[in-house]
């Protein structure tokens, strides 16, 4: 799944600089005889971080790391983010991890979408109509991307929720287990949330399109 819109050259440079700094810090934490290469899902996931105040570049950086994590291979089970004792636990861990990554991608796309989202088209916004419409298009594409990741998250949650795992719980990643359970019971439903946001965005778009020289 592609980003809801492409990185600019400046954003790519900023992400590269941040990645270089993070990798350098990680390198300094290991023994001098070893190098640190970001290769596996767990490594990319550790680069994902929430800023106190996130700007679009910060969110897009997180989306980049999360998408790299989705595409990467799993590391050896001994380096998993939960204690793995047997193959059954390893299987469920992989399903939960993929579910969790897709949920985080939804959260980040929603956060990015809200940055560009214009909640209401006020009559005095008419002079900036075209600019707002461009921003609303970005917000809409972010929410649409969220729907794609929701389908992926549901798929992995279903795999982790089969009868074979009924009495198996990975308590080290209890929050992931909670996410799985909330999806299974319908308490977590991003389709409903995102569809509501998309319907509102499209209405605001129509309100702006309807504005003319007599509006303001």
TIBA-123644 format. One record per residue: residue number from 1; z, x, y of N, C-alpha, C, CB in turn. Coordinates in nm, 3 decimals, padded with zeros to 5 digits. Glycine has a CB too. Example, Ala and Ser with C-alpha at 12.3 -4.5 7.8 and 13.67 -1.06 7.14 Angstrom:
% residues 2
pos:n_z:n_x:n_y:ca_z:ca_x:ca_y:c_z:c_x:c_y:cb_z:cb_x:cb_y
1:00.780:01.319:-00.569:00.780:01.230:-00.450:00.780:01.320:-00.330:00.905:01.131:-00.447
2:00.708:01.285:-00.225:00.714:01.367:-00.106:00.787:01.290:00.003:00.572:01.408:-00.060
% end
This chain:
% residues 216
pos:n_z:n_x:n_y:ca_z:ca_x:ca_y:c_z:c_x:c_y:cb_z:cb_x:cb_y
1:00.000:00.084:-00.120:00.000:00.000:00.000:00.000:00.087:00.124:00.121:-00.094:00.001
2:-00.093:00.067:00.217:-00.099:00.148:00.337:00.005:00.102:00.438:-00.239:00.143:00.399
3:00.032:00.189:00.535:00.121:00.151:00.643:00.062:00.033:00.717:00.145:00.269:00.738
4:00.151:-00.041:00.792:00.100:-00.157:00.865:00.009:-00.113:00.979:00.214:-00.241:00.919
5:00.020:00.011:01.025:-00.082:00.071:01.109:-00.069:00.222:01.098:-00.070:00.024:01.258
6:-00.173:00.295:01.134:-00.180:00.437:01.102:-00.096:00.520:01.200:-00.326:00.484:01.105
7:-00.053:00.637:01.149:00.021:00.731:01.232:-00.072:00.789:01.339:00.082:00.843:01.146
8:-00.017:00.812:01.458:-00.089:00.887:01.560:-00.068:01.036:01.533:-00.042:00.847:01.703
9:-00.147:01.120:01.600:-00.131:01.264:01.581:00.009:01.309:01.621:-00.237:01.341:01.664
10:00.061:01.254:01.732:00.195:01.292:01.777:00.301:01.254:01.675:00.227:01.226:01.911
11:00.285:01.135:01.614:00.382:01.091:01.515:00.377:01.179:01.392:00.357:00.946:01.476
12:00.258:01.221:01.351:00.244:01.310:01.235:00.312:01.443:01.262:00.095:01.332:01.199
13:00.294:01.495:01.384:00.356:01.623:01.421:00.508:01.611:01.418:00.309:01.667:01.562
14:00.561:01.501:01.473:00.705:01.481:01.475:00.761:01.472:01.334:00.741:01.355:01.553
15:00.692:01.398:01.246:00.737:01.386:01.108:00.733:01.520:01.038:00.652:01.284:01.031
16:00.629:01.599:01.063:00.616:01.731:01.001:00.732:01.821:01.045:00.480:01.796:01.037
17:00.764:01.817:01.175:00.873:01.900:01.227:01.005:01.860:01.164:00.881:01.889:01.381
18:01.030:01.728:01.157:01.155:01.681:01.099:01.165:01.718:00.952:01.168:01.531:01.116
19:01.053:01.702:00.880:01.054:01.738:00.738:01.082:01.887:00.721:00.920:01.701:00.672
20:01.024:01.968:00.807:01.044:02.112:00.797:01.190:02.148:00.819:00.955:02.186:00.899
21:01.253:02.083:00.918:01.394:02.110:00.947:01.482:02.067:00.831:01.438:02.039:01.076
22:01.455:01.947:00.777:01.534:01.896:00.666:01.519:01.985:00.543:01.494:01.752:00.632
23:01.396:02.023:00.514:01.372:02.110:00.397:01.440:02.245:00.414:01.221:02.129:00.374
24:01.441:02.295:00.539:01.507:02.423:00.564:01.657:02.412:00.540:01.480:02.470:00.708
25:01.716:02.301:00.588:01.860:02.281:00.567:01.892:02.267:00.419:01.908:02.158:00.644
26:01.807:02.194:00.348:01.828:02.180:00.204:01.816:02.314:00.132:01.729:02.080:00.145
27:01.720:02.394:00.178:01.700:02.526:00.119:01.824:02.613:00.136:01.578:02.595:00.182
28:01.887:02.601:00.253:02.003:02.685:00.282:02.126:02.644:00.202:02.035:02.679:00.429
29:02.124:02.522:00.144:02.240:02.477:00.068:02.236:02.522:-00.078:02.249:02.326:00.074
30:02.126:02.578:-00.123:02.117:02.622:-00.263:02.131:02.773:-00.270:01.983:02.576:-00.326
31:02.146:02.823:-00.392:02.161:02.967:-00.411:02.037:03.042:-00.362:02.186:02.999:-00.559
32:02.055:03.163:-00.310:01.942:03.239:-00.257:01.830:03.261:-00.358:01.989:03.371:-00.207
33:01.863:03.258:-00.485:01.762:03.289:-00.586:01.667:03.173:-00.613:01.829:03.329:-00.715
34:01.695:03.054:-00.554:01.615:02.938:-00.585:01.553:02.880:-00.459:01.700:02.833:-00.656
35:01.435:02.822:-00.473:01.369:02.753:-00.362:01.382:02.603:-00.383:01.220:02.794:-00.351
36:01.377:02.526:-00.274:01.388:02.380:-00.283:01.253:02.319:-00.251:01.498:02.326:-00.186
37:01.194:02.254:-00.349:01.067:02.186:-00.328:01.089:02.037:-00.346:00.957:02.239:-00.425
38:01.042:01.960:-00.250:01.055:01.815:-00.260:00.945:01.765:-00.352:01.047:01.746:-00.120
39:00.983:01.722:-00.471:00.886:01.686:-00.574:00.914:01.549:-00.633:00.886:01.789:-00.683
40:01.041:01.519:-00.659:01.076:01.401:-00.737:01.126:01.286:-00.649:01.181:01.436:-00.839
41:01.133:01.168:-00.710:01.175:01.048:-00.639:01.309:01.067:-00.570:01.182:00.930:-00.733
42:01.406:01.119:-00.646:01.540:01.134:-00.591:01.542:01.224:-00.468:01.634:01.188:-00.696
43:01.458:01.327:-00.467:01.453:01.418:-00.353:01.395:01.350:-00.230:01.371:01.542:-00.389
44:01.286:01.276:-00.248:01.229:01.204:-00.134:01.325:01.097:-00.084:01.095:01.141:-00.173
45:01.393:01.032:-00.176:01.486:00.925:-00.136:01.599:00.982:-00.051:01.544:00.854:-00.260
46:01.643:01.102:-00.080:01.751:01.163:-00.002:01.706:01.195:00.141:01.800:01.290:-00.070
47:01.575:01.207:00.162:01.524:01.233:00.298:01.520:01.105:00.381:01.385:01.295:00.291
48:01.526:00.991:00.314:01.532:00.862:00.383:01.669:00.849:00.448:01.504:00.744:00.286
49:01.673:00.809:00.575:01.800:00.800:00.647:01.790:00.696:00.758:01.839:00.937:00.705
50:01.902:00.636:00.790:01.909:00.534:00.895:01.972:00.595:01.019:01.990:00.411:00.847
51:01.899:00.591:01.130:01.952:00.638:01.257:02.038:00.529:01.320:01.838:00.680:01.352
52:02.133:00.571:01.402:02.215:00.473:01.475:02.126:00.385:01.560:02.321:00.544:01.564
53:02.030:00.447:01.625:01.931:00.373:01.703:01.794:00.421:01.659:01.952:00.392:01.857
54:01.722:00.336:01.587:01.594:00.376:01.531:01.478:00.335:01.621:01.576:00.316:01.393
55:01.392:00.432:01.651:01.270:00.407:01.726:01.154:00.400:01.626:01.246:00.518:01.833
56:01.038:00.351:01.670:00.926:00.339:01.576:00.895:00.465:01.499:00.804:00.297:01.649
57:00.899:00.580:01.564:00.869:00.705:01.494:00.970:00.731:01.381:00.869:00.823:01.592
58:01.097:00.697:01.406:01.200:00.715:01.303:01.174:00.624:01.184:01.339:00.687:01.361
59:01.137:00.499:01.212:01.110:00.404:01.105:00.987:00.447:01.025:01.092:00.263:01.161
60:00.883:00.490:01.093:00.761:00.532:01.024:00.785:00.657:00.941:00.649:00.557:01.124
61:00.875:00.742:00.988:00.912:00.859:00.908:00.980:00.813:00.778:01.007:00.953:00.988
62:01.070:00.716:00.789:01.137:00.664:00.670:01.038:00.598:00.574:01.245:00.564:00.709
63:00.943:00.523:00.629:00.841:00.460:00.546:00.762:00.566:00.470:00.747:00.373:00.631
64:00.732:00.675:00.539:00.659:00.786:00.475:00.737:00.840:00.355:00.631:00.899:00.577
65:00.867:00.869:00.375:00.947:00.924:00.266:00.961:00.825:00.151:01.086:00.963:00.318
66:00.980:00.697:00.183:00.996:00.596:00.078:00.867:00.579:-00.002:01.037:00.462:00.140
67:00.755:00.580:00.065:00.628:00.568:-00.007:00.601:00.691:-00.094:00.511:00.547:00.091
68:00.640:00.808:-00.044:00.627:00.929:-00.127:00.719:00.918:-00.249:00.662:01.055:-00.044
69:00.838:00.860:-00.230:00.931:00.842:-00.342:00.872:00.747:-00.446:01.066:00.789:-00.293
70:00.810:00.639:-00.401:00.749:00.543:-00.493:00.642:00.613:-00.579:00.687:00.425:-00.416
71:00.563:00.699:-00.516:00.451:00.762:-00.586:00.493:00.882:-00.672:00.347:00.807:-00.486
72:00.610:00.940:-00.643:00.653:01.062:-00.711:00.705:01.032:-00.852:00.761:01.133:-00.629
73:00.717:01.138:-00.932:00.775:01.126:-01.065:00.928:01.127:-01.056:00.725:01.241:-01.155
74:00.991:01.077:-01.160:01.136:01.088:-01.171:01.173:01.230:-01.211:01.192:00.986:-01.273
75:01.288:01.274:-01.162:01.339:01.403:-01.204:01.404:01.390:-01.342:01.440:01.457:-01.102
76:01.456:01.499:-01.393:01.529:01.497:-01.519:01.650:01.404:-01.506:01.573:01.641:-01.560
77:01.682:01.326:-01.609:01.795:01.232:-01.602:01.926:01.294:-01.557:01.815:01.168:-01.735
78:01.945:01.423:-01.581:02.072:01.485:-01.540:02.083:01.495:-01.389:02.085:01.624:-01.603
79:01.970:01.476:-01.317:01.973:01.480:-01.171:01.959:01.339:-01.111:01.861:01.569:-01.119
80:01.976:01.238:-01.194:01.965:01.100:-01.147:02.078:01.069:-01.049:01.968:01.001:-01.265
81:02.064:00.960:-00.976:02.165:00.918:-00.879:02.276:00.837:-00.945:02.100:00.837:-00.767
82:02.274:00.829:-01.076:02.379:00.765:-01.154:02.396:00.843:-01.283:02.345:00.615:-01.182
83:02.513:00.836:-01.342:02.536:00.905:-01.469:02.459:00.834:-01.579:02.688:00.911:-01.503
84:02.374:00.908:-01.649:02.289:00.852:-01.754:02.335:00.908:-01.888:02.138:00.884:-01.730
85:02.371:00.816:-01.981:02.424:00.860:-02.110:02.322:00.847:-02.222:02.547:00.782:-02.145
86:02.227:00.754:-02.210:02.132:00.736:-02.319:01.998:00.685:-02.264:02.189:00.638:-02.425
87:01.902:00.668:-02.352:01.767:00.629:-02.311:01.764:00.488:-02.251:01.672:00.636:-02.430
88:01.851:00.401:-02.300:01.854:00.263:-02.248:01.899:00.263:-02.102:01.949:00.175:-02.334
89:01.999:00.339:-02.072:02.045:00.349:-01.933:01.938:00.414:-01.845:02.177:00.430:-01.925
90:01.870:00.511:-01.900:01.764:00.579:-01.826:01.651:00.482:-01.794:01.710:00.699:-01.907
91:01.619:00.395:-01.888:01.513:00.296:-01.865:01.552:00.199:-01.753:01.484:00.218:-01.994
92:01.674:00.147:-01.761:01.718:00.051:-01.658:01.728:00.119:-01.522:01.852:-00.012:-01.696
93:01.777:00.241:-01.522:01.787:00.317:-01.396:01.652:00.326:-01.328:01.843:00.458:-01.422
94:01.547:00.354:-01.401:01.413:00.367:-01.343:01.366:00.235:-01.283:01.313:00.416:-01.448
95:01.392:00.126:-01.354:01.352:-00.006:-01.301:01.428:-00.038:-01.172:01.377:-00.115:-01.406
96:01.559:-00.013:-01.174:01.640:-00.042:-01.055:01.599:00.045:-00.937:01.789:-00.021:-01.086
97:01.567:00.168:-00.964:01.528:00.260:-00.857:01.400:00.210:-00.790:01.507:00.404:-00.912
98:01.302:00.173:-00.869:01.176:00.124:-00.813:01.197:-00.006:-00.735:01.073:00.103:-00.925
99:01.281:-00.093:-00.787:01.315:-00.216:-00.714:01.378:-00.183:-00.579:01.410:-00.305:-00.797
100:01.474:-00.093:-00.581:01.547:-00.056:-00.459:01.454:00.008:-00.356:01.661:00.041:-00.494
101:01.364:00.095:-00.400:01.271:00.159:-00.307:01.184:00.054:-00.236:01.181:00.260:-00.380
102:01.137:-00.043:-00.312:01.053:-00.146:-00.251:01.132:-00.235:-00.156:00.989:-00.231:-00.360
103:01.258:-00.261:-00.187:01.343:-00.338:-00.095:01.365:-00.261:00.035:01.477:-00.371:-00.160
104:01.384:-00.131:00.025:01.402:-00.050:00.145:01.274:-00.045:00.227:01.446:00.092:00.107
105:01.160:-00.045:00.160:01.033:-00.050:00.233:01.017:-00.182:00.307:00.915:-00.029:00.135
106:01.064:-00.290:00.249:01.062:-00.419:00.319:01.148:-00.411:00.444:01.110:-00.533:00.227
107:01.269:-00.360:00.428:01.362:-00.350:00.541:01.302:-00.268:00.655:01.495:-00.289:00.496
108:01.241:-00.156:00.620:01.185:-00.069:00.723:01.064:-00.132:00.791:01.147:00.066:00.663
109:00.980:-00.201:00.716:00.866:-00.269:00.776:00.911:-00.384:00.867:00.771:-00.321:00.668
110:01.017:-00.453:00.827:01.070:-00.559:00.912:01.129:-00.500:01.040:01.176:-00.641:00.837
111:01.198:-00.388:01.027:01.255:-00.322:01.145:01.144:-00.279:01.240:01.341:-00.201:01.103
112:01.035:-00.224:01.184:00.923:-00.181:01.267:00.853:-00.302:01.329:00.823:-00.098:01.185
113:00.837:-00.407:01.250:00.772:-00.527:01.301:00.849:-00.588:01.417:00.757:-00.628:01.190
114:00.980:-00.589:01.408:01.061:-00.649:01.514:01.051:-00.571:01.645:01.206:-00.657:01.470
115:01.021:-00.441:01.633:01.006:-00.362:01.755:00.887:-00.413:01.837:00.988:-00.212:01.720
116:00.783:-00.456:01.769:00.661:-00.503:01.837:00.656:-00.655:01.852:00.539:-00.454:01.762
117:00.752:-00.721:01.795:00.752:-00.867:01.793:00.793:-00.925:01.929:00.846:-00.918:01.683
118:00.717:-01.019:01.978:00.752:-01.094:02.099:00.798:-01.230:02.053:00.631:-01.104:02.201
119:00.926:-01.254:02.061:00.984:-01.375:02.002:00.931:-01.503:02.065:01.133:-01.371:02.016
120:00.908:-01.499:02.195:00.865:-01.618:02.268:00.759:-01.578:02.371:00.985:-01.690:02.337
121:00.659:-01.662:02.388:00.557:-01.639:02.491:00.595:-01.718:02.616:00.413:-01.680:02.441
122:00.660:-01.653:02.710:00.699:-01.719:02.835:00.579:-01.726:02.929:00.818:-01.644:02.902
123:00.577:-01.824:03.016:00.462:-01.842:03.105:00.442:-01.721:03.196:00.479:-01.967:03.189
124:00.552:-01.654:03.232:00.541:-01.540:03.321:00.495:-01.413:03.250:00.673:-01.514:03.388
125:00.472:-01.420:03.118:00.417:-01.307:03.042:00.265:-01.302:03.049:00.462:-01.315:02.896
126:00.205:-01.402:03.111:00.059:-01.414:03.114:-00.014:-01.288:03.161:00.020:-01.528:03.202
127:00.034:-01.217:03.265:-00.038:-01.096:03.309:-00.049:-00.988:03.202:00.030:-01.038:03.430
128:00.042:-00.990:03.104:00.042:-00.888:02.998:-00.002:-00.947:02.864:00.181:-00.824:02.984
129:-00.078:-01.055:02.871:-00.120:-01.131:02.753:-00.184:-01.041:02.647:-00.217:-01.240:02.793
130:-00.283:-00.961:02.684:-00.356:-00.879:02.587:-00.266:-00.775:02.522:-00.474:-00.811:02.654
131:-00.177:-00.716:02.601:-00.086:-00.616:02.547:00.009:-00.679:02.445:-00.005:-00.549:02.661
132:00.060:-00.795:02.478:00.149:-00.865:02.385:00.075:-00.906:02.258:00.210:-00.988:02.452
133:-00.047:-00.947:02.271:-00.125:-00.985:02.152:-00.147:-00.866:02.060:-00.260:-01.045:02.193
134:-00.171:-00.748:02.118:-00.187:-00.627:02.035:-00.057:-00.595:01.962:-00.231:-00.506:02.122
135:00.055:-00.608:02.033:00.183:-00.581:01.969:00.213:-00.684:01.859:00.296:-00.582:02.073
136:00.181:-00.808:01.884:00.204:-00.912:01.784:00.119:-00.890:01.660:00.174:-01.050:01.844
137:00.000:-00.836:01.679:-00.084:-00.804:01.563:-00.019:-00.696:01.477:-00.225:-00.758:01.610
138:00.044:-00.597:01.541:00.115:-00.494:01.467:00.234:-00.554:01.393:00.162:-00.382:01.562
139:00.308:-00.640:01.461:00.423:-00.705:01.397:00.378:-00.787:01.276:00.497:-00.795:01.497
140:00.269:-00.859:01.292:00.218:-00.942:01.183:00.180:-00.855:01.063:00.097:-01.023:01.230
141:00.115:-00.742:01.087:00.073:-00.657:00.976:00.194:-00.596:00.905:-00.020:-00.546:01.027
142:00.301:-00.569:00.979:00.423:-00.516:00.916:00.486:-00.621:00.825:00.524:-00.471:01.024
143:00.493:-00.744:00.872:00.550:-00.850:00.789:00.463:-00.879:00.667:00.568:-00.978:00.872
144:00.332:-00.869:00.684:00.241:-00.886:00.570:00.265:-00.777:00.467:00.095:-00.885:00.616
145:00.284:-00.654:00.514:00.312:-00.543:00.422:00.441:-00.570:00.345:00.322:-00.409:00.498
146:00.540:-00.628:00.415:00.666:-00.661:00.350:00.648:-00.755:00.232:00.761:-00.722:00.450
147:00.553:-00.849:00.244:00.526:-00.943:00.134:00.474:-00.869:00.011:00.425:-01.050:00.179
148:00.392:-00.768:00.033:00.342:-00.687:-00.079:00.458:-00.618:-00.151:00.239:-00.583:-00.029
149:00.546:-00.555:-00.074:00.658:-00.483:-00.135:00.756:-00.580:-00.203:00.732:-00.400:-00.029
150:00.764:-00.702:-00.152:00.851:-00.801:-00.216:00.801:-00.835:-00.356:00.859:-00.929:-00.131
151:00.672:-00.850:-00.371:00.617:-00.876:-00.504:00.647:-00.760:-00.599:00.466:-00.900:-00.496
152:00.637:-00.638:-00.546:00.669:-00.521:-00.628:00.817:-00.519:-00.665:00.631:-00.391:-00.555
153:00.904:-00.547:-00.568:01.048:-00.547:-00.593:01.085:-00.650:-00.699:01.125:-00.574:-00.463
154:01.026:-00.769:-00.691:01.055:-00.874:-00.789:01.012:-00.831:-00.929:00.984:-01.004:-00.751
155:00.898:-00.764:-00.937:00.848:-00.718:-01.067:00.947:-00.623:-01.133:00.712:-00.649:-01.051
156:00.996:-00.525:-01.056:01.089:-00.427:-01.112:01.225:-00.489:-01.139:01.104:-00.307:-01.017
157:01.266:-00.583:-01.054:01.394:-00.652:-01.078:01.388:-00.732:-01.207:01.429:-00.745:-00.960
158:01.274:-00.793:-01.234:01.256:-00.869:-01.358:01.264:-00.778:-01.479:01.122:-00.943:-01.356
159:01.206:-00.659:-01.468:01.211:-00.564:-01.579:01.355:-00.520:-01.606:01.123:-00.441:-01.549
160:01.434:-00.506:-01.497:01.573:-00.462:-01.511:01.667:-00.576:-01.549:01.621:-00.400:-01.382
161:01.613:-00.697:-01.559:01.697:-00.814:-01.582:01.668:-00.881:-01.717:01.677:-00.915:-01.470
162:01.600:-00.810:-01.806:01.569:-00.868:-01.936:01.695:-00.875:-02.023:01.459:-00.785:-02.007
163:01.684:-00.950:-02.130:01.800:-00.971:-02.218:01.853:-00.841:-02.278:01.765:-01.068:-02.329
164:01.765:-00.742:-02.294:01.808:-00.615:-02.351:01.908:-00.540:-02.265:01.690:-00.528:-02.375
165:01.914:-00.576:-02.135:02.009:-00.511:-02.043:02.125:-00.603:-02.005:01.935:-00.465:-01.917
166:02.144:-00.712:-02.078:02.239:-00.816:-02.037:02.380:-00.762:-02.019:02.240:-00.929:-02.138
167:02.424:-00.675:-02.105:02.560:-00.623:-02.098:02.563:-00.475:-02.056:02.630:-00.640:-02.232
168:02.454:-00.432:-01.993:02.446:-00.292:-01.948:02.446:-00.288:-01.796:02.318:-00.223:-02.004
169:02.547:-00.224:-01.738:02.558:-00.215:-01.593:02.579:-00.070:-01.552:02.674:-00.304:-01.541
170:02.499:-00.025:-01.457:02.512:00.112:-01.405:02.602:00.107:-01.282:02.371:00.176:-01.371
171:02.730:00.128:-01.303:02.827:00.109:-01.195:02.815:00.213:-01.085:02.968:00.112:-01.252
172:02.753:00.327:-01.114:02.736:00.429:-01.009:02.640:00.382:-00.900:02.685:00.560:-01.070
173:02.553:00.288:-00.936:02.459:00.231:-00.838:02.479:00.079:-00.836:02.310:00.268:-00.873
174:02.606:00.039:-00.816:02.642:-00.102:-00.819:02.565:-00.183:-00.715:02.791:-00.117:-00.798
175:02.537:-00.121:-00.600:02.463:-00.194:-00.497:02.322:-00.229:-00.544:02.456:-00.112:-00.368
176:02.262:-00.144:-00.626:02.130:-00.176:-00.681:02.142:-00.290:-00.782:02.066:-00.050:-00.748
177:02.248:-00.288:-00.861:02.273:-00.396:-00.956:02.293:-00.528:-00.880:02.397:-00.364:-01.045
178:02.363:-00.520:-00.768:02.385:-00.640:-00.687:02.252:-00.693:-00.632:02.482:-00.611:-00.571
179:02.165:-00.604:-00.590:02.034:-00.646:-00.541:01.956:-00.717:-00.652:01.954:-00.525:-00.488
180:01.959:-00.659:-00.771:01.890:-00.719:-00.885:01.942:-00.860:-00.910:01.908:-00.633:-01.012
181:02.075:-00.876:-00.908:02.135:-01.006:-00.934:02.099:-01.107:-00.825:02.287:-00.992:-00.946
182:02.098:-01.063:-00.701:02.064:-01.154:-00.590:01.919:-01.199:-00.598:02.090:-01.085:-00.454
183:01.831:-01.111:-00.644:01.691:-01.150:-00.663:01.681:-01.251:-00.777:01.602:-01.026:-00.692
184:01.753:-01.224:-00.886:01.746:-01.312:-01.004:01.797:-01.452:-00.973:01.828:-01.252:-01.119
185:01.899:-01.462:-00.889:01.958:-01.593:-00.857:01.890:-01.661:-00.739:02.106:-01.577:-00.828
186:01.798:-01.590:-00.672:01.731:-01.648:-00.557:01.807:-01.635:-00.426:01.703:-01.790:-00.582
187:01.923:-01.570:-00.430:02.000:-01.552:-00.307:01.931:-01.454:-00.211:02.141:-01.503:-00.339
188:01.852:-01.365:-00.267:01.771:-01.274:-00.186:01.626:-01.313:-00.205:01.796:-01.124:-00.225
189:01.563:-01.363:-00.099:01.426:-01.412:-00.109:01.350:-01.369:00.018:01.422:-01.568:-00.127
190:01.288:-01.253:00.012:01.216:-01.203:00.128:01.086:-01.281:00.152:01.185:-01.056:00.112
191:01.037:-01.349:00.051:00.918:-01.431:00.072:00.947:-01.540:00.175:00.869:-01.494:-00.061
192:01.063:-01.602:00.162:01.103:-01.706:00.257:01.124:-01.647:00.397:01.232:-01.776:00.208
193:01.192:-01.534:00.402:01.222:-01.471:00.531:01.095:-01.426:00.602:01.316:-01.350:00.511
194:01.009:-01.355:00.528:00.887:-01.300:00.589:00.787:-01.410:00.624:00.822:-01.200:00.495
195:00.779:-01.512:00.540:00.688:-01.623:00.569:00.731:-01.695:00.697:00.683:-01.723:00.451
196:00.860:-01.709:00.715:00.911:-01.769:00.839:00.877:-01.685:00.961:01.064:-01.788:00.830
197:00.893:-01.553:00.947:00.861:-01.464:01.058:00.711:-01.468:01.090:00.904:-01.319:01.026
198:00.628:-01.470:00.987:00.483:-01.474:01.008:00.440:-01.604:01.075:00.410:-01.458:00.874
199:00.499:-01.714:01.034:00.464:-01.843:01.095:00.501:-01.843:01.244:00.536:-01.960:01.022
200:00.616:-01.787:01.276:00.658:-01.782:01.417:00.567:-01.690:01.498:00.804:-01.734:01.428
201:00.535:-01.571:01.442:00.447:-01.477:01.512:00.312:-01.542:01.542:00.428:-01.349:01.429
202:00.257:-01.613:01.445:00.126:-01.676:01.465:00.132:-01.786:01.570:00.075:-01.733:01.333
203:00.245:-01.855:01.579:00.259:-01.956:01.683:00.265:-01.891:01.820:00.385:-02.041:01.658
204:00.339:-01.779:01.830:00.348:-01.708:01.957:00.210:-01.654:01.996:00.451:-01.591:01.948
205:00.134:-01.606:01.898:-00.002:-01.561:01.924:-00.087:-01.674:01.982:-00.067:-01.506:01.796
206:-00.075:-01.791:01.923:-00.152:-01.906:01.972:-00.108:-01.945:02.113:-00.136:-02.025:01.877
207:00.019:-01.933:02.141:00.068:-01.964:02.276:00.008:-01.869:02.378:00.223:-01.957:02.280
208:-00.004:-01.742:02.342:-00.064:-01.645:02.433:-00.214:-01.669:02.449:-00.039:-01.501:02.383
209:-00.280:-01.697:02.337:-00.424:-01.721:02.343:-00.456:-01.840:02.433:-00.481:-01.744:02.201
210:-00.367:-01.938:02.433:-00.390:-02.059:02.512:-00.370:-02.036:02.663:-00.296:-02.169:02.466
211:-00.310:-01.925:02.699:-00.288:-01.897:02.841:-00.419:-01.867:02.911:-00.192:-01.780:02.859
212:-00.433:-01.912:03.035:-00.552:-01.883:03.115:-00.510:-01.850:03.257:-00.651:-02.002:03.114
213:-00.608:-01.846:03.348:-00.579:-01.807:03.486:-00.486:-01.905:03.558:-00.708:-01.794:03.564
214:-00.471:-02.023:03.502:-00.386:-02.124:03.565:-00.243:-02.122:03.512:-00.445:-02.261:03.545
215:-00.218:-02.038:03.413:-00.087:-02.038:03.349:00.020:-01.977:03.438:-00.094:-01.964:03.218
216:-00.019:-01.874:03.513:00.082:-01.799:03.590:00.048:-01.807:03.738:00.091:-01.650:03.544
% end
